[in-house]
Amino acid sequence: MEPSPHRGWKTVARRWLAGPDLPYLCLLVICVLSLISRLVLLWR
Amino acid sequence: MTLPPAPVVWRRLLWGSLIAVLGYWLLWVLTCPVLNTDSLTFNLARLFVLERGGLMHNTACTWGRLLTAPLAFDAVHYPFLYLRHAYELPSFICFIGLLAAAYGVIRERFGSTGGLLVCLGLLGMPVMVYQATNTKNDLVVAFGLMVWFYAADRARRTADARAARPHLVMGALALGLIMGSKASGAAFGVLAGVATFATLRGPSRKAQAVTFGAALAVSVFLFSDWEIYVANHHRFGHWLGEPTDVGAHTNIDGVRGITANLLRYAADLSDPFFVNASARVSIMHWKKDSVEWCFQRLGLLDAGMMHMPWRALNEGNFTRSIPNIYNENNATFGLIGALVLWATPLGLIWRRRWDLTTQLLTVAAVSFVLVAFTVGWSPANLRYMVAPFAFGWCGLAAWLCTANRPWLTATATVIALVSTALTVEFAASKPRDQFLTVLRSPRSLLTKQQQAFVPELDTLAAEGKLPVVLYSAPRTDLFDVYDRLRAGVVVVFDLNPDTLARLENRFHKGQYVVLTMSNDVPPAPDLRPLRRFSGGRSAADTGFFLWTAVPGPTPTR
């Protein structure tokens, strides 16, 4: 059964939890913060 | 093999519990100040020090370890030093990523019922939750390894070689991150990298190896903090830092050490958790007596311990000084951890198939033994075990799901659900009954020492007594000093008349407040005590003194 438009947020939430997006998204957030901060802190 | 879907009411209850408990911990994360001793003295304090002078020519470093440890995860907190809130958010993001990766791995084989079981179990382990809600760099290793496993698993199951590439790149990225986050993560990263190359299969194996190898090389260059390891080798002749400091943290007793540590961990982590407090204390004493009895007969007393200069350890520390208190230093992995501890070796011996369960249990066992072998034992060391127990629980959950007996997974889910609730109830470092108070006034959670010290720093700033001259501050709460005074801190290593004359030339003041943060105050003439806050626990630990220095003319000799 197709999800109704009113349940869209649930579908999105489930897709994020089930698909590759969330672990990779978390990894990218941490990596970007780490890289920028280390550039600022170490190479001065 | 997908498990039959659970009843809708049951699924809603599990999802609701998961989201509610995650929301509860997230509110703690968003409001809680920095309380962790290591973060106050080191993990976060070092960011202020590095900000002043970088890595190579730093003149503000008052303790060698501020510069020698890998930085990749500590550095993530740098923007939060200016935000002044939600310092623990990076660890919580890692925890969410860990849950999502574990859910993804299990759900792919066993459906959402299995995935929910894994998530609730991870939330039901006190050490795991504490590491998700503080600023230490232990959970990131478990997170990185789980993302690597998840990515490698997806790449293996993808028929199209091109479609597997993004997963291999993300796996390599995760390994680079853990190599730069913690020294023990470097060992995990190397082993996981080798395992990835060894397990690539199929006709596109060579292309996949090239993709993974290239991504790993870039990731290691960007994230592994090789510059700190190289600087350590240049300064101390050892890639991890000062050799005596490294030796103090490692197991220097070889096979005797690992045998003793495995016995200690086995006894310590066999936590019944669900029994009442007095029964738990009795069991802890029984475990201590049993382990000591074994050690005396095997000649293992005091083998495999850490030898930190500021905290001498011996076998007497094996029983936790305050048993039955689940705080950041004393917590275990609860009943889930005890089940994982005994099921992992059993599963590896019993099961003869190289399936998902065995793969997860193998990662758990290898990482467990690696920690027990390399890291010296200390009562506060269970945080090193978050990766083994995250994988162990996923392996055990996969094993239960493989058995395809609904009552078995239902029982495990109930245990996980109750553990999740008890973890909230027992959390002494984030006490449930103070939750609303902390939301209104986060400072009410500061330690006794911080509550005496931080207002004094604020008073100094308000009274215009800056700059404060920081003199003699080894392993101590540098975070609060820099956090409250920022640019108003001047670091000096010698308080002779020449130094005071230089201060006068720079700031044109006749009087300075000098802050010393050690019971061993080096001799310094012409200082008179202004205020003393509290004594430290040992000679090298935190003690607060304030002095007033009156610079005078440099005496002629």
HADDOCK unambig.tbl for C-alpha pairs under 7 A between the chains (distance, minus, plus):
assign (segid A and resid 17 and name CA) (segid B and resid 100 and name CA) 5.63 0.50 0.50
assign (segid A and resid 18 and name CA) (segid B and resid 104 and name CA) 5.36 0.50 0.50
assign (segid A and resid 19 and name CA) (segid B and resid 104 and name CA) 6.76 0.50 0.50
assign (segid A and resid 22 and name CA) (segid B and resid 97 and name CA) 6.24 0.50 0.50
assign (segid A and resid 22 and name CA) (segid B and resid 100 and name CA) 6.23 0.50 0.50
assign (segid A and resid 23 and name CA) (segid B and resid 97 and name CA) 4.28 0.50 0.50
assign (segid A and resid 23 and name CA) (segid B and resid 98 and name CA) 6.81 0.50 0.50
assign (segid A and resid 23 and name CA) (segid B and resid 100 and name CA) 5.65 0.50 0.50
assign (segid A and resid 23 and name CA) (segid B and resid 101 and name CA) 5.40 0.50 0.50
assign (segid A and resid 23 and name CA) (segid B and resid 147 and name CA) 6.41 0.50 0.50
assign (segid A and resid 24 and name CA) (segid B and resid 170 and name CA) 6.95 0.50 0.50
assign (segid A and resid 26 and name CA) (segid B and resid 93 and name CA) 6.08 0.50 0.50
assign (segid A and resid 26 and name CA) (segid B and resid 94 and name CA) 6.48 0.50 0.50
assign (segid A and resid 26 and name CA) (segid B and resid 97 and name CA) 5.44 0.50 0.50
assign (segid A and resid 27 and name CA) (segid B and resid 174 and name CA) 6.98 0.50 0.50
assign (segid A and resid 30 and name CA) (segid B and resid 76 and name CA) 6.59 0.50 0.50
assign (segid A and resid 33 and name CA) (segid B and resid 76 and name CA) 5.15 0.50 0.50
assign (segid A and resid 34 and name CA) (segid B and resid 72 and name CA) 5.59 0.50 0.50
assign (segid A and resid 34 and name CA) (segid B and resid 73 and name CA) 6.32 0.50 0.50
assign (segid A and resid 34 and name CA) (segid B and resid 75 and name CA) 5.44 0.50 0.50
assign (segid A and resid 34 and name CA) (segid B and resid 76 and name CA) 4.52 0.50 0.50
assign (segid A and resid 37 and name CA) (segid B and resid 75 and name CA) 5.58 0.50 0.50
assign (segid A and resid 37 and name CA) (segid B and resid 76 and name CA) 6.44 0.50 0.50
assign (segid A and resid 37 and name CA) (segid B and resid 78 and name CA) 6.18 0.50 0.50
assign (segid A and resid 38 and name CA) (segid B and resid 75 and name CA) 5.95 0.50 0.50
assign (segid A and resid 41 and name CA) (segid B and resid 50 and name CA) 5.68 0.50 0.50
assign (segid A and resid 41 and name CA) (segid B and resid 51 and name CA) 5.18 0.50 0.50
assign (segid A and resid 41 and name CA) (segid B and resid 54 and name CA) 5.63 0.50 0.50
assign (segid A and resid 42 and name CA) (segid B and resid 50 and name CA) 6.74 0.50 0.50
assign (segid A and resid 42 and name CA) (segid B and resid 54 and name CA) 4.51 0.50 0.50
assign (segid A and resid 42 and name CA) (segid B and resid 55 and name CA) 5.19 0.50 0.50
assign (segid A and resid 43 and name CA) (segid B and resid 54 and name CA) 6.08 0.50 0.50
assign (segid A and resid 44 and name CA) (segid B and resid 54 and name CA) 5.50 0.50 0.50
